[in-house]
Amino acid sequence: MLRPALPSDIEDYRDERWRRDPARVIASVIEAELFIEQVGFAAALTDARRPGPSLYVAVCGRRDAVLPRNVQTDPETSLAWTLKDQLLRRGKVYYAKLARGRPLFLARRMIPHFHAVWGVRRSEEKRRLSANARALLRVLRREWEMASSDLRHESGVADRAAFTRALDELQAAMVVIPSEAVYAPKFTYLWTLGVGRFPDELHRRRVSRDAAVREIARCFLAGAGMTQRGELARVTGLSRPEAGRANRLLVAEGFARMLSDGVYRLATLGDRDRGADPTGSRRHAVERRRE
């Protein structure tokens, strides 16, 4: 089903914010880190067929970018993949398969909010994590970092499919992250505990779920300019009722305007040419101090 067409000014706004512009393509890992910091969160290798900011689309610099069939020989896909590996190695942004198994990059400021919604705390692990996931976690807490094959052997989760499911479960719980991609002598990921790289964001800063969902909605609307029905839920993995409540909270505080059922527009968007702050950073700072 085709999504309703967006107004041209919103498409232009997204071109600017999501770097769907040939003049602003991402070509280096520093630019990639700045992009993720600006948008708050972004997919890794999704294309124009999925909503939301994407590293691959920003590498291409066009709003109609579509992954080719033969990605191995495509220079844009190769660059996006290389940047993803470099981002993992540098460890300045968060990367993992999060809600619904979707790989996402998170800016540091967004980690506590995503963790408040999807994270599993240590006291909840026995109740919420499977036996295989807990077996992998015990090994990583002892060894701190391991390659996939070594982790599978040490944990006793020998079945490859079961091992992959357990790793995906730990990533979705925001407990384990890939720390590096290694290509020799064979391709593998190195896995580590997320708290090792992001201790303040994952453990020391607590955020309520309601506040977290509101800030995730704020972050998306600041970059998108406008949300269509169900778009926030598709991009983030939130349920549609929870996404709708968050957007209505943004309307109540004056950050957004509700155009119709499920359609919200950034309230300050029309004032951009007069120096308004489309991200609402000042209002955001005040709200966070009140929390």
N, C-alpha and C positions, 0 to 999 in steps of 0.2 A: 504494500500500500504506500502510495506516494505521500510524503509529508506536505502539509499546506505550505504554499510559497511564503517566504518572509518578505517584509517590506524592504525596498532597496537600501534604505538608510541603515537598516539592521544588518543586511549582508555586508555593506561597506564597513560598518562598525566591527563586525566579526573578522573581516579581512585584516583590519588593523590590529585588533587585539590577539587574534590567533595566528597572525603572520601568514595569512593566505594571500601574500603579495610578493610578486617576483623581486621587488626591490628590497624585501626584508627577509629573504630566505635564511634559514639557519645552516651554517656551514662548519661550525666548530662546537666543541663541548662547552666552552664558556658561554657561547650564545644559547646553547640548549639549556644550560642551568638558569640563565637569566629569563628565558622564555617560561620555564616551569615556575620560577619564582613569581613572575608577573601574572600568570593565569591561575596559579594555585594548585591545580592538578590537571594532568593531561594523559591521554592514552599514548601508547608507544607506537604501534604500527597499524592503527586503524586508518581508513581513508574516508573520502567524502560520503560514502554510503552510511556511515555512522555519525551521529551528532556529537558535538563537543570538540574541544581542542585536541590536537594530535601532533606528536613530534614528526611523524612521517609527512603529514600535510604541510607542516611548517618548513620541512626540508624541501618539499616540492615548491612551495610558495604559490599555490593556486587553489581555489576553492573546489575545483572539480577533480582533484587528484584521486586516482584509483590505482590500487596495487595491481601490477601486471601479472600475468599467469606465470611467467618465468622470472621469479624474483631474484634468482641467483645471478643473472647477468644484467640486472637493472641498476644503474648507478645511484639513483635516488634511494631505492630500497637498501642498497648496500651501505650508503652513508648513514641512513637512519639507524640501521642495525649496528654499525660501528660506533655511532654516538651513544646508543643505548649501552653498549659494553663499556665505553669510557665513563659514562655516568655512574654505572655500577661500581667501577673501580675507584672513582674519586669519592663516592659516598657522601656527597653534599645534598642530594635529594633522595627521597625514599622511593623505592621501586619494588613492586611485588604484584602477584596476582591477588587482587582483592575481591570485592563483591562480585558474585557470579563468574568467578574465574577470569576476570578481565585484568590484564596487566596495566597498571597505572603508575605514573610518576606523581609524587606529592611534594610540594614545597614544605619546608620545615614548619611553617606556621599552620599548615593544614593537618599535620600528623595527629595532634591531640584530638581534633574534631572527628577524623575518620576512625581513630582508635576508640573514641567514646561510643560510636555507633556499632562498629564491627569487631573491635578488639576483644580478646579473651584474657582476663587477668589470671595470675598464677593460682589464686584461690579457686578459680572456676574450671581449671583445666581438666580435673578428673571427671567432672560432670559434663563438660561440653566437647572435649576432644576424644577422638577414637583411640583405641588401644595402640594401633599402629602409629598414629601421630604422636602419642606420648612416648612410644619407644624411640622414635627419631629424636624427640626433644631431650630425652635423658642423655643420649649420646652427645648431642650438640652442647648441652650444658657442661658436659665433662671435657669435651675436646675443643669447644668454642667455634672451630671452623673445619669443615670437611668437604671433600669432593663427593659427588653423587654416589659413585660406585663404592667408595669407602664407607659412606654413611649407610648405604643399603646393607653392606656386609656386617658392620658393627651393630646395627639395630636389629638384625635378624628378620627384617622385612624383605625377604628375598624376591617375592613376586614383583615384577617391574610395574605392573598396573597398580597394585596396592600401594607400592612405594610412591608412585606419582600422585595418587589420590591423597596420601598422607601429607606429602609436601604441599600440595595445593591447599589442604585444610589448614596447615600451619601458616601459610602465607595469608590466607583469607582471615585468619584470627589475628594477624599482625604480630606474630611471635617470631617467625623465621623469615629471612630475606636472602636473596642471592647477593653475594658480595663481589663476585668476579666471574667472568666467563673465560675459560681456559681452552685453547684450541690444540695444544700439543702435549703429549703424543696423540691424544684424541680429545674431541670436544666434551666438555663437562662444565657444570656450574660448581662454584664453591658456595657453601651455605653457612650462614652464621645467624646469631640471635640479633633481632632488630634492636634490642635495648643496648647492645654493645655500641652501636653507632648513634643511636638517638635516645639516650637515657632520659634527658629532660622532657622530650616530647612524648615519650611512651609511658613513663612512670611517674615523673615528678609533677607534671602539670595535669590536673584533673579537670574535666569539663563535663557538665551534665549532658545527657543525650539531647534534650530539647534545644539547648544552646548550640550544641554541635551541629545538629541538622539545620538550624537557622543559618549558621555561618557557612556551611557547605552550599546552601541555596544562595546566600549572598555572594559567595565567591563565583559561582557559576553565572549568576545574573550579571555581575560586574563585567565578566568577559564576554557574555553572549549578547547583552543589550536587551534581550527579550527571550522569554521561554514560551514554547508552544505546549500544548496539552501532552503531558507525559514525558516531555523531553528531559527534565531534570532527573526523573526516575530512571530513564534509559541510560543516561550518561553516568550516573553515580551508583546505581544499584539500590537506591532507596525505594521503598514502596510508594505507590502513587498517592495514597492518602497522607502519608507522612510528608512527602514532598509538597503536596498541596498546602498542608498546614504551615509548613515553613515559609512558603511564598506569601501566604496570607499574613504571617507575622511581619514580613518585610513591608507589606502594604500598610499595616497598622503603624509602623514606625516611620513611614514616609519614604522608605528607600525604593519602593516599587509602586507601580500603578497596575491595577487589575483591569484589563481591557475587555475580557469576557471570561467565561468559565474555563479555568485552567491556563489562561494566557496572561502573562505578566510582563511589564515593560519597566526598564530602569527609569526611575522618576526623573533623574537629572540628565538624561540623555539629550533632551532638547536644548540644554544649556551649555553644551560642551564648548561651543564657540565663544562663550562669554567667560570662560575660565572655571566652570564648575568642575568638581572632582567626580568623575563617573564611577569611581570605585567606592565612594562614600567612606574614604579612609578616616576622616575626622569623626564622623558619626560612629563608625566601627570602633574606634579607639575609646570613645566615651562609653559605648555599650559594654565593652570588655572591662573597663574600670569599674562599672556598676556591678558586674558579675563577681 
